[in-house]
């Protein structure tokens, strides 16, 4: 037996290798090996940074990873299975080449590539600097108003970051617009670190990201804000006729700024000023018209010399009930039709002016008997109204019984 094994050892080894090859090929065919870039970027963890040290500049937050694994493993991979780390343990100030470490928590699989694999990092000591907050206001308040000096709370803030970057910060600025403002401004504003040339400095941290800015805005010494009251005439007379009524009166703007060189004249003004009269007696539609103000002598209007008065005029809506005799239409030859009842009531709703002018021939009620033979029918009457701004409900009754015959019924003889 031993002699046989010695004589056939090569053959046995060859058979084993061939069997192993066939098995591996079968496995690969069933679950092939896949090598590809993982479809999602993987987060880079910066670990071990010495206390008091900071990374200068922008650092990559993610990297792409190439993985070799069976297809079945690929289907199960998640971002939590892949770990990338930049180990900064024990490093002091300086420039370093850091090779990313990796760990893949899924077997059998292997990381075959990382992009980027090596990071160039600059480490510097952390430092801070306290600066006064500079408030920059731009644009102007509304005409006739003045702005006082802005107030920032807090008025100082600290900048934190790498020493070389913090040194570049010359100013902490808060910018705010006063364009056309009439009321005191009070709002939160972001702080921006700037260098000597007014450029924003990146890579520093301002723990107070926003500051509260207050700017008192008030009328100038010879100016005064005053309400506007539109003087609309003819309304009562128009509404007394009963056809139209006013549903709204608006004025734009509702407040104006007036000026006088005599402060006593300004102080003597009431809290309002009227427009010159606007007569709407003969108007039947909305009115929109610019009119001047009725200002006392020595007082002038700042800005536009007129205001826009808007008057909304709507028709007065009423309802009436009218009775109409039904009309027969399209009855066949040699036929006679007798409706019961022969009159209907129609409720009309619409502008009072239209209802007042309504004529009897403007409203008709017809029964369409087209293609009907002898018999008794329930017919829905059709209401025809010439004025298009009137509405009506279903006539009463909603259906009329009609008797169609070939012989006219005798006319009843009136009794004495």
Secondary structure, 3 states (H helix, E strand, C coil): CHHHHHHHHHHHHHHHHHHHHHHHHHHHHHCCEEEEECCCCEEEEEECCCCCEEEECCCCCEEEEEEEEEHHHHHHCCHHHEEEEEECCCCCCEEEEEECEEEECCCCEEEEEEECCEEEEEEEEEEEEEEEEEEEEECCCCCCEEECCCEEECCEEEEEEEHHHHCCCCEEEEEEECCCCCCCEEEEEECEEECCCCCECCCEEECCCEEEEEECEEECCCEEEEEEECCEECHHHHHHHCCEEEEEEEEECCEEEEECCCHHHHHHCCCEEEECCEECCCCCCCEEEEECECCCCCCEECCCCCEEEEEEEEECEEEEEEEEEEEEECCCCCCEEEEECCEEEEEEEEEHHHHHCCCHHHEEEEEECCCCCCEEEEECCEEEECCCCEEECCCECCCEEEEEECCCCCCCCCCC
